[in-house]
Amino acid sequence: MSVKDILANKGHDIYAVSDGADLREAISLLNEKNIGVVLVTDNAGKLAGILSERDVIRKSLAQETGFRDELVSRFMTKDVFTVSSETSVDDVMAIMTNSKIRHVPVLDGDDIKGLISIGDVVKRKIADAENEAAMMREYIAAG
């Protein structure tokens, strides 16, 4: 089971802002789409970083006013954990668990293919477990 299988069901939609955008634009997109992260891209459309709700909240606590007009690039995470479409679901789960992150961009080369969340991974693992249990019941019943 690979990330490609999750994206086939979930879709390849990504939400991104440019690294020259201000936090106000990113916050608006987070709110409008009801999402937890936005990808940040450079002028060529390549991944430059990721900005989470947590990043925004931490900034708002450190600076109560004016922070929304600052550039996203000042607050985004630049060293982003990424996976490829061929990465296994178990490997993605290990990356998320060990790194304490909830979202991982999917890249094939420099091309952004999608975004996988911990919820996507858990949903897939539950579906796999349910399918395995159903197959075991069928096997036992056919016994």
C-alpha positions in Angstrom: 0.0 0.0 0.0 1.5 3.3 -1.1 0.8 7.0 -0.8 -0.4 6.8 -4.5 -3.3 4.7 -3.3 -4.3 7.3 -0.7 -4.1 10.1 -3.2 -6.2 8.1 -5.7 -9.0 8.1 -3.2 -8.5 11.5 -1.6 -7.5 13.5 -4.6 -4.5 15.6 -5.5 -5.9 19.0 -4.4 -3.3 21.2 -2.7 -3.7 24.6 -1.2 -0.7 26.9 -1.4 0.5 30.4 -1.2 3.6 32.0 -2.6 6.6 32.7 -0.4 6.0 36.4 -1.1 2.4 36.3 0.4 1.7 37.8 3.7 0.3 35.8 6.7 -3.1 37.4 6.2 -3.5 35.6 2.8 -2.4 32.3 4.3 -4.7 32.7 7.3 -7.6 33.5 5.0 -6.9 30.3 2.9 -6.6 28.2 6.1 -10.0 29.5 7.2 -11.7 29.4 3.9 -10.8 25.8 3.2 -11.0 24.7 6.8 -7.5 23.1 6.6 -4.6 22.9 9.0 -1.7 23.7 6.7 -0.9 25.5 3.5 2.1 24.7 1.3 4.4 27.6 0.4 5.8 27.7 -3.1 8.5 29.7 -4.8 8.1 31.7 -8.1 8.6 28.4 -10.0 5.8 26.6 -8.2 8.3 24.4 -6.3 7.9 23.6 -2.6 9.6 26.3 -0.4 8.0 25.4 2.9 4.8 24.7 4.9 2.8 26.9 7.2 0.6 25.4 9.9 -2.1 26.8 12.1 0.3 26.2 15.0 2.9 28.5 13.3 0.3 31.2 13.0 -0.9 30.8 16.6 2.7 30.9 18.0 3.3 34.1 16.0 0.1 35.7 17.2 1.1 35.0 20.9 4.5 36.5 20.4 3.3 39.5 18.5 -0.3 40.5 19.0 -0.6 43.1 16.3 0.8 43.6 12.8 2.0 40.0 12.3 -0.6 39.3 9.6 1.2 41.8 7.3 4.5 40.0 7.6 5.7 37.5 4.9 4.8 33.9 5.1 8.4 33.0 4.4 9.5 34.4 7.7 7.4 31.9 9.7 7.0 28.8 7.5 8.9 25.6 8.2 11.6 25.4 5.5 13.0 21.9 6.1 9.9 20.0 5.2 9.6 16.2 5.5 8.3 14.9 2.1 7.5 11.6 0.6 7.1 10.3 -2.9 4.0 8.7 -4.4 5.7 5.3 -4.0 6.3 5.7 -0.3 4.5 3.0 1.7 1.7 4.0 4.1 3.7 2.4 6.9 6.7 4.5 6.1 4.6 7.7 6.1 3.1 6.8 9.4 6.6 6.2 10.8 7.8 9.6 9.5 4.8 11.4 11.0 5.1 9.6 14.4 8.8 10.0 14.8 8.8 13.6 13.6 5.6 14.6 15.5 4.1 16.1 12.3 0.5 15.7 11.0 1.0 16.7 7.3 3.5 15.5 4.7 3.7 16.9 1.1 3.9 14.3 -1.7 6.6 15.1 -4.3 7.7 13.3 -7.4 10.9 15.0 -8.1 10.1 18.7 -7.6 6.5 18.3 -8.7 3.9 18.6 -5.8 1.5 15.7 -6.2 -0.6 16.2 -3.0 -0.6 16.3 0.7 -1.1 13.4 3.1 -2.5 14.0 6.7 -2.3 11.7 9.7 -6.1 11.4 9.3 -5.6 10.0 5.7 -3.1 7.5 7.0 -5.3 6.4 9.9 -8.4 6.1 7.7 -6.4 3.9 5.3 -5.0 1.7 8.0 -8.5 1.2 9.5 -9.9 0.3 6.0 -7.1 -2.2 5.5 -7.8 -3.8 8.9 -11.5 -4.0 8.2 -10.8 -5.6 4.8 -8.4 -8.2 6.4 -11.0 -9.0 9.1 -13.7 -9.5 6.4 -11.4 -11.8 4.4 -10.6 -13.9 7.5 -14.3 -14.2 8.3 -15.0 -15.4 4.8 -12.1 -17.9 5.0 -13.3 -19.3 8.3 -16.9 -19.5 7.1 -15.8 -21.3 3.9 -13.6 -23.6 6.1 
